[in-house]
Amino acid sequence: MLRLYHVPLCPYSRKIRLALREKNLVAELIEVEPWEQKDEFLALNPASEAPVLVDDDLVICDSQAIADYLEEAFPETTLYGRSLEERNETRRLVAWFDTKFTREVTDPLWREKIVKRWARRGFPRTDGLREAVANIRFHLAYIDWLYQSRRWLAGDQLTMADLVAAAHLSVLDYMGDINWEHAGAARDWYAKMKSRPSMRPILLERVRMLTPPAHYDDPDF
Amino acid sequence: MLRLYHVPLCPYSRKIRLALREKNLVAELIEVEPWEQKDEFLALNPASEAPVLVDDDLVICDSQAIADYLEEAFPETTLYGRSLEERNETRRLVAWFDTKFTREVTDPLWREKIVKRWARRGFPRTDGLREAVANIRFHLAYIDWLYQSRRWLAGDQLTMADLVAAAHLSVLDYMGDINWEHAGAARDWYAKMKSRPSMRPILLERVRMLTPPAHYDDPDF
């Protein structure tokens, strides 16, 4: 029995929710507020961060560790590819979004504007906001370039690279920070992602006090 | 033949240099300045970040992807552990240092003060420096707590968790930002790490215009 402790509108939680569905795994979803630092949650994860996956007695903390665990424990549907080359390319792009995109976009926008408000921890830094929004264009151009010659971001198969990229972009799109007008093939790729059944529950989710733009949950945007 | 493109005094490059040595692998080291965005390096890694590992025709970008590759391609000496439990614990702690510690300490200190100077990209943000230095104490306390009941950070064996933690701490120690006075068992653990042959070349390395404190390369500090 799998249980996932998650935060809605969190790219790291979303990536695991997508991975679970793409692997045809069912998990009970439990919403948490890690910034409350409650004892029960700290006992699960001393870092007090979501997501956390519990598989019977096993507690797995950190989204990357969870993705690796799912790949090893449920190898029937691979999300990394079978050959070392495919796995390298998937992991390169997972890191692209989970570290480079995070540093240049997700941290200055989502973490500053959303997480700080949830945690009631001061005002967002505004000096990096404009630069972060501008950085999105560069990353969309990279997706555009990749998708022009590939069926999915890392190659012929859907991989964690697509799920991680869609997880980050879906959060920023909810926030209204993405301009799809000149996104080229990146828009086609994201439309394909939005059509996947794994994306539906995520796109239909709403958080309090924040309404997404009209195109947000429309696959034909 | 392995070639590692690396930056001295970079925690992500250091972690791979340590992993190579602990796995008894020899790699040619090539120093790069990724912020120069030179075409040859961009051709290897479009993210223009170090480290990059080249194994014959295979190019592996991103330190986590390289660590995973080394584990899969050279499994004789494992740095993650054999059981799923050990691997989960190692990956939890690798993420602790590569994401949580990075966000709370390495990014506001090393990236602001050192990388910005190397890249000649503006003045460092100073508003986060004091908080980042204070955060180090919290992380040392966590290492102290782990090491009181374990032989190494993730359990009975040396793992990537030790290498990643030592890579980050060695860079901050070079910068003079670590106060070891009240570090308890964390200091004992780091003394043990400093005594490993894999750490020697790293501790003897010097970068221009920056002199480490006297205790920096002394295992008996």
Interface residues (C-beta under 8 A of the other chain):
Chain A: P46 A47 E49 L58 V59 I60 C61 D62 Q64 A65 D68 Y69 E72 A73 L84 E85 R87 N88 R91 R92 V94 A95 W96 T99 K100 R103 D107 Y142
Chain B: P46 A47 E49 L58 V59 I60 C61 D62 Q64 A65 D68 Y69 E72 A73 L84 E85 R87 N88 R91 R92 V94 A95 W96 T99 K100 R103 D107 Y142
